Amino acid sequence: MLGAPGVSSLFDILKSESLARGFTYQRTGGVIEAIHLMLIPSVFTAEQIGYLSVVAHAIHRGMEYISRAWGKDERLQRLLPFEEEEGAWIRSVRKDPGSPDPLWYRLDAHLDMDAPDWQERISIFEINACAVGGIHYGPTAERLFLEVIAPFLKERLGRLPRLTRGPDARDLLYLLAARHARAIGRPTLNFIFSEDTTAEEGITEGPYIVEYLRSTGVNALIADPRELYIKRDGIWYRDTPVDVVYRNFEAREIIEMEREGIDTSGIRLAFERNQVISSLTGDFDHKAMWEVLASGEFDAYFNPTDAAIFKKHLPWTRVVGERRTLGPFGREEDLVSLLRNARESLVLKPDRLCGGYGVAIGKNMSPSDWDKTIDEAMRGDWVVQAYSPPEISKFPVLENNVLSLEDHNIVYGLSSTPDGTGVLGRVSREGVVNVAQQGGLMPVLRRGDDGLKDSVKAPLSGARA
């Protein structure tokens, strides 16, 4: 069996390999840490991935419909607010609302794929559609398991089940960019991964994504958005004409640069010409989007199949405020009274923060702390959501040379394109599961030969109701 000395050596090897492969996170002050990788993977079937893909594509369509309707629907503008300058910026650069709408996103979900009723247990509780983490981490976690952990386990435990990788998220991103380049009439694909290169905290994936794409023959470069410029009526980075930009930032970060007097004309023109992934729809990844999609009030924007998917798999969500609304138990209620009286079944979240910051899980809080959070939520842009219990699983933990099995909460991240679905597994002993909050990652693999051909190519177009 596995003992502490053997596992200790495995953890040492994993740390070394993680640092070498960019499986890392940058903490405040620029400190680079290896991300903790769990020794036990989660395993999905092709059928399960196929169903999750259908759900993901429905949510993508819903996001797209709503972002296009937002400018003309005051109800949407109230539920999905932007700062005045931000809203004006989005309107000014969105020249053709009917043009192709490329979106790279991650859906955060609670799943239990080992349960007989796994479909009924799917709860997708939010979306991240710009500055999305996991593109490099997910496939690297899979490779670390298959190349480092699996041989270690096989040597000590004997035969292991046949497991394979899923589609590589970096390949999926490239294919999405190539498809979009063709859709907007670009004959080549000079791909720019653009992020704020002066940031001293956060994910470290950018250079490794670019390195991987270049190894496959893609002309990929990494650039700060400030470095893009206009020449001969085109967008350039150094001496390279730009075809598609993947943005690892929100639009409001560009607006802040403009406030500081920085020339952002290159990236602005890229947005105007629809050369950016994610498109401006990515900035509509408010947590309040779940009220829009699943409340029923906006079903006229969706086809009936998609509307049914939203109601089945998106937890009840409402924008916090003095209002009466249909509550999570199917009856009309005063929302503030509901917040005060149903603490253990609710979660409060800032509408547009990410990284798990500000998330308050009622059942993990004292009544007094919960009341203080409600007061804070009433003064800002927050949402309340029905609590969705995560899958909990035991993982080996080595602390002070003592090996134990500890319960961890699991959150899955789904990134789906027409070419396949990548899955990121995040785990934590805490209620809020996020690498930014000291969480770890878990390999997500496929059974047998499912992995590299799992893609159910659910259509990205859907008939409107």
MILOVEX-321879 format. One record per residue (C-alpha): x, y, z; residue number from 1. Coordinates in Angstrom, 3 decimals. Each point is the difference from the previous one (the first is absolute). Layout:
<rs>
r east = X north = Y up = Z nr = NUM
...
</rs>
This chain:
<rs>
r east = 0.000 north = 0.000 up = 0.000 nr = 1
r east = 0.964 north = 3.652 up = -0.228 nr = 2
r east = 1.988 north = 1.243 up = 2.988 nr = 3
r east = 1.126 north = 3.459 up = 1.038 nr = 4
r east = 3.629 north = -0.388 up = -1.210 nr = 5
r east = -1.045 north = -1.104 up = -3.480 nr = 6
r east = -2.684 north = 2.649 up = -0.309 nr = 7
r east = 2.417 north = 2.633 up = 1.276 nr = 8
r east = 2.401 north = -0.817 up = -2.832 nr = 9
r east = -2.901 north = 0.141 up = -2.470 nr = 10
r east = -1.029 north = 3.428 up = 1.258 nr = 11
r east = 3.607 north = 1.192 up = -0.365 nr = 12
r east = 0.116 north = -1.239 up = -3.597 nr = 13
r east = -3.396 north = 1.583 up = -0.731 nr = 14
r east = 1.121 north = 3.344 up = 1.377 nr = 15
r east = 3.137 north = -0.058 up = -2.135 nr = 16
r east = -1.918 north = -1.019 up = -3.132 nr = 17
r east = -2.734 north = 2.567 up = 0.688 nr = 18
r east = 2.531 north = 2.823 up = 0.213 nr = 19
r east = 1.702 north = -1.192 up = -3.178 nr = 20
r east = -3.278 north = -0.270 up = -1.943 nr = 21
r east = -1.535 north = 3.284 up = 1.140 nr = 22
r east = -2.590 north = -1.642 up = 2.231 nr = 23
r east = 0.343 north = 3.039 up = 2.236 nr = 24
r east = -1.729 north = 3.004 up = 1.538 nr = 25
r east = 1.503 north = 3.420 up = 0.711 nr = 26
r east = -0.759 north = 1.352 up = 3.466 nr = 27
r east = 0.167 north = 3.589 up = 1.187 nr = 28
r east = 3.500 north = 1.376 up = -0.418 nr = 29
r east = 0.805 north = -2.221 up = -2.974 nr = 30
r east = 0.626 north = -3.229 up = 1.942 nr = 31
r east = -0.482 north = -3.027 up = -2.285 nr = 32
r east = -1.482 north = -3.103 up = 1.631 nr = 33
r east = -0.646 north = -3.482 up = -1.365 nr = 34
r east = -3.718 north = -0.764 up = -0.036 nr = 35
r east = -0.885 north = -3.007 up = 2.145 nr = 36
r east = -1.175 north = -2.896 up = -2.175 nr = 37
r east = -2.243 north = -2.687 up = 1.472 nr = 38
r east = 1.203 north = -3.597 up = -0.343 nr = 39
r east = -3.442 north = -1.382 up = -0.906 nr = 40
r east = -1.696 north = 0.994 up = -3.280 nr = 41
r east = -3.630 north = 0.430 up = -0.870 nr = 42
r east = -1.075 north = -2.113 up = -2.976 nr = 43
r east = -2.786 north = 0.854 up = -2.467 nr = 44
r east = -1.587 north = -2.018 up = -2.810 nr = 45
r east = -0.571 north = 1.236 up = -3.540 nr = 46
r east = -3.767 north = -0.048 up = 0.662 nr = 47
r east = 0.435 north = 2.303 up = 2.969 nr = 48
r east = 2.261 north = 2.402 up = -1.865 nr = 49
r east = -2.467 north = 0.021 up = -2.876 nr = 50
r east = -2.884 north = 1.018 up = 2.241 nr = 51
r east = 2.079 north = 2.670 up = 1.747 nr = 52
r east = 0.921 north = 1.369 up = -3.437 nr = 53
r east = -3.663 north = 0.374 up = -0.932 nr = 54
r east = -0.660 north = 1.899 up = 3.233 nr = 55
r east = 3.058 north = 2.202 up = -0.513 nr = 56
r east = -0.928 north = 0.939 up = -3.564 nr = 57
r east = -3.508 north = 0.945 up = 1.143 nr = 58
r east = 1.460 north = 2.374 up = 2.590 nr = 59
r east = 2.330 north = 1.478 up = -2.632 nr = 60
r east = -2.975 north = 0.677 up = -2.261 nr = 61
r east = -1.930 north = 1.558 up = 2.867 nr = 62
r east = 2.900 north = 2.299 up = 0.860 nr = 63
r east = 0.300 north = 1.041 up = -3.630 nr = 64
r east = -3.708 north = 0.757 up = -0.401 nr = 65
r east = -0.079 north = 2.062 up = 3.182 nr = 66
r east = 3.138 north = 2.003 up = -0.752 nr = 67
r east = -1.441 north = 0.942 up = -3.397 nr = 68
r east = -3.362 north = 0.989 up = 1.501 nr = 69
r east = 1.491 north = 1.927 up = 2.933 nr = 70
r east = 0.309 north = 3.332 up = -1.814 nr = 71
r east = -3.730 north = 0.144 up = -0.732 nr = 72
r east = -1.519 north = -1.632 up = 3.100 nr = 73
r east = -0.092 north = 2.171 up = 3.119 nr = 74
r east = -0.871 north = -3.006 up = 2.163 nr = 75
r east = 3.271 north = -1.640 up = -1.008 nr = 76
r east = 1.917 north = 3.207 up = 0.623 nr = 77
r east = -1.334 north = 0.113 up = 3.559 nr = 78
r east = 0.920 north = -3.624 up = 0.722 nr = 79
r east = 3.358 north = 0.102 up = -1.835 nr = 80
r east = 1.353 north = 3.462 up = 0.832 nr = 81
r east = 3.265 north = 1.468 up = -1.184 nr = 82
r east = 1.630 north = 3.179 up = 1.202 nr = 83
r east = -1.106 north = 2.843 up = -2.255 nr = 84
r east = 3.377 north = 0.338 up = -1.693 nr = 85
r east = 0.280 north = -3.768 up = -0.449 nr = 86
r east = -3.446 north = -0.307 up = -1.546 nr = 87
r east = 0.757 north = 2.875 up = -2.375 nr = 88
r east = 3.305 north = -1.638 up = -0.972 nr = 89
r east = -1.714 north = -3.310 up = -0.788 nr = 90
r east = -2.593 north = 1.775 up = -2.160 nr = 91
r east = 2.672 north = 1.994 up = -1.817 nr = 92
r east = 2.169 north = -2.957 up = -1.017 nr = 93
r east = -2.796 north = -2.436 up = -0.837 nr = 94
r east = -0.377 north = 1.003 up = -3.624 nr = 95
r east = -1.906 north = -3.050 up = -1.302 nr = 96
r east = -2.203 north = -1.743 up = 2.587 nr = 97
r east = -0.837 north = -2.721 up = -2.543 nr = 98
r east = 3.586 north = -1.087 up = -0.685 nr = 99
r east = 1.465 north = -3.334 up = 1.206 nr = 100
r east = 0.295 north = -0.064 up = 3.781 nr = 101
r east = 3.015 north = -2.075 up = 1.108 nr = 102
r east = -0.010 north = -0.841 up = 3.683 nr = 103
r east = 2.576 north = -1.868 up = 2.057 nr = 104
r east = -1.502 north = -0.721 up = 3.381 nr = 105
r east = 0.075 north = -2.233 up = 3.039 nr = 106
r east = -3.202 north = -1.168 up = 1.653 nr = 107
r east = 0.464 north = -0.753 up = 3.687 nr = 108
r east = -2.081 north = -2.981 up = 1.057 nr = 109
r east = -0.785 north = -2.441 up = 2.760 nr = 110
r east = -0.283 north = -3.508 up = -1.429 nr = 111
r east = -0.210 north = -3.566 up = 1.259 nr = 112
r east = 0.763 north = -2.133 up = -3.010 nr = 113
r east = 0.196 north = -3.232 up = 2.016 nr = 114
r east = -3.655 north = 0.269 up = 1.046 nr = 115
r east = -2.650 north = -1.928 up = -1.970 nr = 116
r east = -1.956 north = 3.256 up = -0.392 nr = 117
r east = 3.047 north = 2.060 up = -0.995 nr = 118
r east = -1.951 north = 2.071 up = -2.525 nr = 119
r east = -2.416 north = 1.185 up = 2.688 nr = 120
r east = 2.885 north = 1.041 up = 2.268 nr = 121
r east = 1.644 north = 2.398 up = -2.454 nr = 122
r east = 0.002 north = 3.498 up = 1.487 nr = 123
r east = 1.826 north = 2.690 up = -1.969 nr = 124
r east = 0.260 north = 2.977 up = 2.295 nr = 125
r east = 1.941 north = 2.645 up = -1.947 nr = 126
r east = 1.947 north = 0.841 up = -3.130 nr = 127
r east = 3.380 north = 1.622 up = -0.579 nr = 128
r east = 0.207 north = 1.245 up = -3.585 nr = 129
r east = 3.073 north = 2.227 up = -0.089 nr = 130
r east = 3.369 north = -0.399 up = 1.724 nr = 131
r east = -0.792 north = -3.701 up = 0.350 nr = 132
r east = 2.374 north = -2.184 up = 1.980 nr = 133
r east = 0.715 north = -3.656 up = -0.701 nr = 134
r east = 0.888 north = -0.078 up = -3.700 nr = 135
r east = 3.509 north = -1.234 up = 0.787 nr = 136
r east = -0.637 north = -1.379 up = 3.481 nr = 137
r east = -2.653 north = -2.553 up = -1.013 nr = 138
r east = 2.000 north = -1.912 up = -2.639 nr = 139
r east = 3.171 north = 0.327 up = 2.098 nr = 140
r east = -1.774 north = -1.591 up = 2.975 nr = 141
r east = -1.031 north = -2.909 up = -2.236 nr = 142
r east = 3.546 north = -0.489 up = -1.294 nr = 143
r east = 1.515 north = 0.230 up = 3.481 nr = 144
r east = -2.325 north = -2.739 up = 1.166 nr = 145
r east = 0.620 north = -2.318 up = -2.961 nr = 146
r east = 3.765 north = 0.620 up = -0.178 nr = 147
r east = 0.931 north = 0.367 up = 3.687 nr = 148
r east = -2.741 north = -1.232 up = 2.343 nr = 149
r east = -1.340 north = -2.989 up = -1.976 nr = 150
r east = 3.404 north = -1.758 up = -0.359 nr = 151
r east = 0.601 north = 0.508 up = 3.733 nr = 152
r east = -3.395 north = -1.526 up = 0.860 nr = 153
r east = 0.314 north = -2.836 up = -2.492 nr = 154
r east = 3.359 north = -1.027 up = 1.428 nr = 155
r east = -1.513 north = -0.271 up = 3.481 nr = 156
r east = -3.599 north = -1.007 up = -0.646 nr = 157
r east = 0.281 north = -2.087 up = -3.133 nr = 158
r east = -2.522 north = 0.302 up = -2.813 nr = 159
r east = -1.809 north = 3.328 up = -0.448 nr = 160
r east = -3.135 north = 0.707 up = -2.059 nr = 161
r east = 0.648 north = 1.205 up = -3.536 nr = 162
r east = -0.229 north = 3.786 up = 0.074 nr = 163
r east = 0.587 north = 2.552 up = -2.756 nr = 164
r east = 0.161 north = 3.754 up = -0.301 nr = 165
r east = -2.848 north = 2.152 up = -1.195 nr = 166
r east = 0.358 north = 2.574 up = -2.778 nr = 167
r east = 2.803 north = 2.443 up = 0.734 nr = 168
r east = -1.527 north = 3.406 up = 0.836 nr = 169
r east = 2.901 north = 1.725 up = -1.760 nr = 170
r east = -0.901 north = -1.812 up = -3.220 nr = 171
r east = -3.652 north = 0.915 up = 0.481 nr = 172
r east = 0.943 north = 3.670 up = 0.378 nr = 173
r east = 2.110 north = -0.125 up = -3.166 nr = 174
r east = -2.809 north = -1.636 up = -1.979 nr = 175
r east = -2.460 north = 2.611 up = 1.269 nr = 176
r east = 2.375 north = 2.779 up = -1.067 nr = 177
r east = 0.604 north = -1.587 up = -3.419 nr = 178
r east = -3.738 north = -0.387 up = -0.618 nr = 179
r east = -0.616 north = 3.608 up = 1.008 nr = 180
r east = 2.827 north = 1.295 up = -2.182 nr = 181
r east = -1.652 north = -1.666 up = -3.008 nr = 182
r east = -3.434 north = 1.340 up = 1.014 nr = 183
r east = 1.228 north = 3.598 up = -0.017 nr = 184
r east = 1.959 north = -0.413 up = -3.230 nr = 185
r east = 3.566 north = -0.218 up = 1.339 nr = 186
r east = 2.097 north = -2.164 up = -2.330 nr = 187
r east = 2.665 north = -0.679 up = 2.640 nr = 188
r east = 0.117 north = -0.599 up = 3.757 nr = 189
r east = 2.518 north = 2.125 up = 1.832 nr = 190
r east = -1.220 north = -0.670 up = 3.539 nr = 191
r east = 0.670 north = 2.406 up = 2.870 nr = 192
r east = -0.488 north = -1.049 up = 3.628 nr = 193
r east = -0.487 north = 3.389 up = 1.643 nr = 194
r east = 0.229 north = 0.706 up = 3.707 nr = 195
r east = 1.287 north = 2.624 up = 2.397 nr = 196
r east = 3.623 north = -1.070 up = 0.210 nr = 197
r east = 0.625 north = 2.322 up = 2.974 nr = 198
r east = -2.372 north = -1.921 up = 2.317 nr = 199
r east = 1.666 north = -1.349 up = 3.144 nr = 200
r east = -2.665 north = -2.522 up = 0.998 nr = 201
r east = -2.115 north = -2.614 up = -1.746 nr = 202
r east = 0.175 north = -2.855 up = -2.452 nr = 203
r east = 3.257 north = -0.597 up = -1.877 nr = 204
r east = -1.417 north = -1.793 up = -3.027 nr = 205
r east = 0.540 north = 2.515 up = -2.807 nr = 206
r east = 3.614 north = -0.741 up = -0.955 nr = 207
r east = -0.577 north = -3.756 up = 0.247 nr = 208
r east = -3.090 north = 0.138 up = -2.235 nr = 209
r east = 1.981 north = 1.944 up = -2.584 nr = 210
r east = 2.937 north = -2.423 up = 0.283 nr = 211
r east = -2.341 north = -2.963 up = -0.558 nr = 212
r east = -1.721 north = 1.573 up = -3.015 nr = 213
r east = 3.333 north = 0.907 up = -1.568 nr = 214
r east = 1.143 north = -3.609 up = 0.464 nr = 215
r east = -2.959 north = -1.081 up = -2.151 nr = 216
r east = 0.842 north = 2.446 up = -2.783 nr = 217
r east = -2.298 north = 2.902 up = 0.926 nr = 218
r east = 1.449 north = 3.501 up = -0.318 nr = 219
r east = -0.873 north = 0.919 up = 3.593 nr = 220
r east = 1.418 north = 2.939 up = 1.952 nr = 221
r east = -0.623 north = 1.495 up = 3.429 nr = 222
r east = -0.556 north = 3.757 up = 0.261 nr = 223
r east = -1.217 north = 2.582 up = 2.456 nr = 224
r east = -3.118 north = 1.750 up = -1.401 nr = 225
r east = 1.949 north = 3.280 up = 0.198 nr = 226
r east = 2.434 north = -1.394 up = -2.596 nr = 227
r east = -2.549 north = -0.427 up = -2.794 nr = 228
r east = 0.012 north = 2.869 up = -2.483 nr = 229
r east = -1.569 north = 1.068 up = -3.288 nr = 230
r east = 2.003 north = 0.020 up = -3.245 nr = 231
r east = -1.291 north = 0.126 up = -3.585 nr = 232
r east = -3.569 north = -0.294 up = 1.283 nr = 233
r east = 0.807 north = -3.247 up = 1.793 nr = 234
r east = 0.892 north = -1.155 up = 3.504 nr = 235
r east = 3.612 north = -0.896 up = 0.628 nr = 236
r east = 2.229 north = -1.335 up = 2.735 nr = 237
r east = 3.630 north = 0.879 up = -0.670 nr = 238
r east = 0.534 north = -1.113 up = -3.623 nr = 239
r east = -2.939 north = -2.446 up = -0.106 nr = 240
r east = -3.486 north = 0.792 up = -1.358 nr = 241
r east = -2.593 north = -1.259 up = 2.484 nr = 242
r east = -2.867 north = -2.264 up = -1.049 nr = 243
r east = -1.557 north = -1.140 up = 3.302 nr = 244
r east = 0.587 north = 1.141 up = 3.581 nr = 245
r east = -0.775 north = -2.196 up = 2.987 nr = 246
r east = -0.557 north = 2.426 up = 2.881 nr = 247
r east = 0.878 north = -0.870 up = 3.566 nr = 248
r east = -1.710 north = 3.119 up = 1.381 nr = 249
r east = -3.372 north = 1.719 up = 0.287 nr = 250
r east = -1.037 north = 3.025 up = -2.045 nr = 251
r east = -0.010 north = 2.152 up = 3.129 nr = 252
r east = 3.753 north = -0.575 up = 0.348 nr = 253
r east = 0.501 north = 1.606 up = -3.424 nr = 254
r east = -2.235 north = 2.884 up = 1.031 nr = 255
r east = 2.179 north = 0.534 up = 3.076 nr = 256
r east = 3.081 north = 0.140 up = -2.230 nr = 257
r east = -1.730 north = 2.627 up = -2.148 nr = 258
r east = -0.751 north = 2.045 up = 3.124 nr = 259
r east = 3.734 north = -0.031 up = 0.712 nr = 260
r east = 0.695 north = 1.444 up = -3.448 nr = 261
r east = 1.378 north = -3.223 up = -1.490 nr = 262
r east = -0.455 north = -0.534 up = -3.734 nr = 263
r east = -2.272 north = -3.058 up = -0.358 nr = 264
r east = -1.060 north = 0.692 up = -3.580 nr = 265
r east = 1.339 north = -3.371 up = -1.188 nr = 266
r east = -2.064 north = -2.178 up = 2.312 nr = 267
r east = -3.015 north = 2.313 up = -0.408 nr = 268
r east = 0.130 north = -0.476 up = -3.775 nr = 269
r east = 0.307 north = -3.766 up = 0.529 nr = 270
r east = -3.275 north = 0.077 up = 1.941 nr = 271
r east = -1.648 north = 2.201 up = -2.652 nr = 272
r east = 1.016 north = -2.464 up = -2.722 nr = 273
r east = -1.073 north = -3.048 up = 2.022 nr = 274
r east = 3.530 north = -1.409 up = 0.129 nr = 275
r east = -0.116 north = -0.729 up = 3.745 nr = 276
r east = -0.760 north = -3.230 up = 1.890 nr = 277
r east = -2.008 north = 0.234 up = 2.180 nr = 278
r east = -2.185 north = 2.512 up = -1.792 nr = 279
r east = -1.740 north = 2.744 up = 1.961 nr = 280
r east = -2.546 north = -2.627 up = 1.050 nr = 281
r east = 2.686 north = -1.157 up = 2.415 nr = 282
r east = -0.481 north = 3.147 up = 2.078 nr = 283
r east = -3.599 north = -1.061 up = 0.623 nr = 284
r east = 1.168 north = -2.843 up = 2.249 nr = 285
r east = -1.695 north = 1.643 up = 2.984 nr = 286
r east = -1.206 north = -2.462 up = 2.610 nr = 287
r east = -3.383 north = 1.691 up = -0.477 nr = 288
r east = -0.107 north = -1.582 up = -3.468 nr = 289
r east = -1.405 north = -3.118 up = 1.697 nr = 290
r east = -3.153 north = 1.918 up = 1.016 nr = 291
r east = -0.368 north = 1.152 up = -3.603 nr = 292
r east = 0.439 north = -3.499 up = -1.431 nr = 293
r east = -2.005 north = -2.075 up = 2.476 nr = 294
r east = -2.676 north = 2.224 up = 1.570 nr = 295
r east = -2.407 north = -0.434 up = -2.915 nr = 296
r east = -0.465 north = 3.751 up = -0.408 nr = 297
r east = 2.146 north = 0.113 up = -3.134 nr = 298
r east = -0.955 north = -3.302 up = -1.608 nr = 299
r east = -1.096 north = 1.820 up = -3.170 nr = 300
r east = 3.700 north = 0.397 up = -0.817 nr = 301
r east = 0.693 north = -3.761 up = 0.098 nr = 302
r east = -1.160 north = -3.097 up = -1.790 nr = 303
r east = -2.138 north = -2.276 up = 2.216 nr = 304
r east = 2.630 north = -2.729 up = 0.274 nr = 305
r east = 2.632 north = 2.410 up = 1.272 nr = 306
r east = -2.440 north = 1.641 up = 2.424 nr = 307
r east = -0.779 north = -3.423 up = 1.474 nr = 308
r east = 3.729 north = -0.736 up = 0.399 nr = 309
r east = 0.486 north = 3.258 up = 1.897 nr = 310
r east = -2.800 north = -0.762 up = 2.431 nr = 311
r east = 1.293 north = -3.533 up = 0.555 nr = 312
r east = 3.696 north = 0.660 up = 0.515 nr = 313
r east = 0.432 north = 3.636 up = 1.163 nr = 314
r east = -0.665 north = 0.566 up = 3.706 nr = 315
r east = -2.554 north = 2.630 up = 1.034 nr = 316
r east = 1.706 north = 3.409 up = -0.081 nr = 317
r east = -1.245 north = 3.529 up = 0.680 nr = 318
r east = 1.526 north = 3.478 up = 0.044 nr = 319
r east = -0.010 north = 1.205 up = 3.606 nr = 320
r east = -2.275 north = 2.945 up = 0.770 nr = 321
r east = -3.311 north = 1.109 up = 1.464 nr = 322
r east = -2.317 north = -2.047 up = -2.197 nr = 323
r east = -2.574 north = -2.734 up = -0.105 nr = 324
r east = 0.856 north = -2.944 up = -2.196 nr = 325
r east = -0.667 north = -3.661 up = -0.582 nr = 326
r east = 2.129 north = -1.740 up = 2.627 nr = 327
r east = 1.944 north = -3.279 up = -0.210 nr = 328
r east = -2.978 north = -1.908 up = 1.409 nr = 329
r east = -2.384 north = 1.095 up = -2.760 nr = 330
r east = -1.983 north = 2.707 up = 1.796 nr = 331
r east = 0.188 north = 3.782 up = -0.138 nr = 332
r east = 1.957 north = 1.421 up = 2.920 nr = 333
r east = 1.549 north = 3.169 up = 1.335 nr = 334
r east = 3.649 north = -0.458 up = -0.935 nr = 335
r east = 1.507 north = 1.711 up = 3.038 nr = 336
r east = -2.134 north = -2.072 up = 2.380 nr = 337
r east = 1.060 north = -3.125 up = -1.884 nr = 338
r east = 3.655 north = 0.961 up = 0.423 nr = 339
r east = -0.454 north = 0.452 up = 3.739 nr = 340
r east = -1.937 north = -3.226 up = 0.548 nr = 341
r east = 1.591 north = -2.548 up = -2.354 nr = 342
r east = 3.709 north = 0.445 up = 0.732 nr = 343
r east = 0.948 north = -3.697 up = -0.155 nr = 344
r east = -1.399 north = -0.487 up = -3.495 nr = 345
r east = 1.466 north = 3.135 up = -1.621 nr = 346
r east = 3.280 north = 1.449 up = -1.298 nr = 347
r east = 0.778 north = 3.712 up = -0.458 nr = 348
r east = 2.455 north = 1.129 up = -2.696 nr = 349
r east = 1.264 north = 3.328 up = -1.360 nr = 350
r east = -1.388 north = 0.173 up = -3.511 nr = 351
r east = 3.252 north = 0.540 up = -1.876 nr = 352
r east = 2.874 north = -1.087 up = 2.215 nr = 353
r east = 1.870 north = -3.201 up = -0.868 nr = 354
r east = 2.516 north = -2.268 up = 1.690 nr = 355
r east = -2.482 north = -0.928 up = 2.736 nr = 356
r east = 0.406 north = 3.407 up = 1.648 nr = 357
r east = -2.962 north = 1.148 up = 2.066 nr = 358
r east = -1.977 north = -3.249 up = -0.335 nr = 359
r east = -1.990 north = -0.618 up = 3.206 nr = 360
r east = -1.454 north = -3.485 up = 0.567 nr = 361
r east = -2.812 north = 0.407 up = 2.514 nr = 362
r east = 0.238 north = -3.417 up = 1.615 nr = 363
r east = 3.684 north = 0.624 up = 0.800 nr = 364
r east = -0.663 north = 3.351 up = 1.705 nr = 365
r east = -1.383 north = 1.165 up = 3.317 nr = 366
r east = -3.394 north = 1.779 up = -0.144 nr = 367
r east = 1.638 north = 3.294 up = 0.977 nr = 368
r east = 2.681 north = -0.220 up = -2.721 nr = 369
r east = -2.658 north = -0.956 up = -2.527 nr = 370
r east = -2.071 north = 3.056 up = 0.958 nr = 371
r east = 3.050 north = 2.238 up = -0.445 nr = 372
r east = 0.573 north = -1.476 up = -3.464 nr = 373
r east = -3.644 north = 0.624 up = -0.919 nr = 374
r east = 0.419 north = 3.645 up = 1.013 nr = 375
r east = 3.111 north = 0.246 up = -2.181 nr = 376
r east = -1.799 north = -1.678 up = -2.909 nr = 377
r east = -2.893 north = 2.457 up = 0.249 nr = 378
r east = 2.441 north = 2.884 up = -0.534 nr = 379
r east = 1.632 north = -1.429 up = -3.143 nr = 380
r east = -0.485 north = -2.220 up = -3.029 nr = 381
r east = -0.403 north = -3.497 up = 1.441 nr = 382
r east = -2.006 north = -3.118 up = -0.753 nr = 383
r east = -1.475 north = -2.677 up = 2.202 nr = 384
r east = 0.003 north = -3.588 up = -1.205 nr = 385
r east = -1.465 north = -3.247 up = 1.251 nr = 386
r east = 2.748 north = -2.028 up = 1.661 nr = 387
r east = 1.176 north = -2.802 up = -2.268 nr = 388
r east = 1.815 north = -2.744 up = 1.939 nr = 389
r east = 3.326 north = -1.031 up = -1.524 nr = 390
r east = 1.247 north = -3.518 up = -0.469 nr = 391
r east = 2.234 north = -0.875 up = 2.957 nr = 392
r east = 2.782 north = -2.546 up = -0.375 nr = 393
r east = 2.980 north = -1.135 up = 2.062 nr = 394
r east = 3.504 north = 0.685 up = -1.297 nr = 395
r east = 3.422 north = -0.914 up = 1.432 nr = 396
r east = 1.570 north = 2.884 up = 1.908 nr = 397
r east = 3.568 north = 0.010 up = 1.327 nr = 398
r east = 0.611 north = 2.447 up = 2.838 nr = 399
r east = 2.971 north = -0.136 up = 2.383 nr = 400
r east = 0.899 north = -3.361 up = -1.592 nr = 401
r east = -3.369 north = -1.434 up = 1.101 nr = 402
r east = -2.157 north = -1.471 up = -2.761 nr = 403
r east = -3.775 north = 0.264 up = 0.386 nr = 404
r east = -3.159 north = 0.027 up = -2.095 nr = 405
r east = -1.824 north = 3.319 up = 0.226 nr = 406
r east = -3.386 north = 1.105 up = -1.342 nr = 407
r east = 0.186 north = 2.537 up = -2.838 nr = 408
r east = -2.748 north = 1.922 up = -1.791 nr = 409
r east = 0.111 north = -0.333 up = -3.793 nr = 410
r east = -0.958 north = 2.551 up = -2.649 nr = 411
r east = 0.206 north = -0.853 up = -3.702 nr = 412
r east = 0.682 north = 2.539 up = -2.750 nr = 413
r east = -1.383 north = -0.718 up = -3.469 nr = 414
r east = 1.422 north = 1.671 up = -3.112 nr = 415
r east = -1.968 north = -1.105 up = -3.042 nr = 416
r east = 0.431 north = 0.762 up = -3.699 nr = 417
r east = -1.291 north = -1.692 up = -3.181 nr = 418
r east = 3.152 north = -2.137 up = 0.079 nr = 419
r east = -0.291 north = -1.408 up = 3.506 nr = 420
r east = -0.295 north = 0.696 up = 3.705 nr = 421
r east = 2.875 north = 0.399 up = 2.418 nr = 422
r east = -0.589 north = -0.540 up = 3.711 nr = 423
r east = 1.970 north = 1.573 up = 2.828 nr = 424
r east = -0.248 north = -1.481 up = 3.498 nr = 425
r east = 0.537 north = 2.320 up = 2.982 nr = 426
r east = 0.003 north = -1.137 up = 3.614 nr = 427
r east = 0.259 north = 1.529 up = 3.448 nr = 428
r east = -0.542 north = -0.909 up = 3.622 nr = 429
r east = -1.719 north = 3.397 up = 0.299 nr = 430
r east = -3.515 north = 0.864 up = -1.138 nr = 431
r east = 1.165 north = 2.402 up = -2.727 nr = 432
r east = 1.921 north = -2.019 up = -2.594 nr = 433
r east = 2.533 north = 2.041 up = -1.943 nr = 434
r east = 3.738 north = -0.136 up = -0.664 nr = 435
r east = 0.156 north = 3.691 up = 0.913 nr = 436
r east = -1.310 north = -1.057 up = 3.438 nr = 437
r east = 2.746 north = -2.627 up = 0.508 nr = 438
r east = -1.971 north = -2.837 up = -1.616 nr = 439
r east = 1.498 north = -2.773 up = -2.126 nr = 440
r east = -0.761 north = -1.689 up = -3.318 nr = 441
r east = -1.123 north = -3.505 up = -0.852 nr = 442
r east = 0.633 north = -1.932 up = -3.250 nr = 443
r east = -3.160 north = -0.666 up = -2.008 nr = 444
r east = 0.372 north = -2.979 up = -2.336 nr = 445
r east = -2.092 north = -2.202 up = -2.295 nr = 446
r east = -0.752 north = -3.702 up = 0.227 nr = 447
r east = 1.564 north = -2.379 up = -2.482 nr = 448
r east = 0.329 north = 1.464 up = -3.471 nr = 449
r east = -2.617 north = 2.715 up = 0.573 nr = 450
r east = 2.389 north = 2.870 up = 0.601 nr = 451
r east = 1.423 north = 1.205 up = -3.278 nr = 452
r east = -3.194 north = -0.555 up = -1.961 nr = 453
r east = -2.572 north = 1.003 up = 2.600 nr = 454
r east = -1.291 north = 3.090 up = -1.739 nr = 455
r east = -3.734 north = 0.085 up = -0.542 nr = 456
r east = -0.159 north = 2.877 up = -2.412 nr = 457
r east = -3.154 north = 1.665 up = 1.307 nr = 458
r east = -1.020 north = 2.795 up = -2.381 nr = 459
r east = 0.889 north = 3.561 up = 0.897 nr = 460
r east = -2.988 north = 1.402 up = -1.829 nr = 461
r east = -3.502 north = -0.296 up = 1.415 nr = 462
r east = -3.409 north = 0.994 up = -1.268 nr = 463
r east = -1.485 north = 2.954 up = 1.821 nr = 464
r east = -3.392 north = -0.369 up = 1.585 nr = 465
</rs>
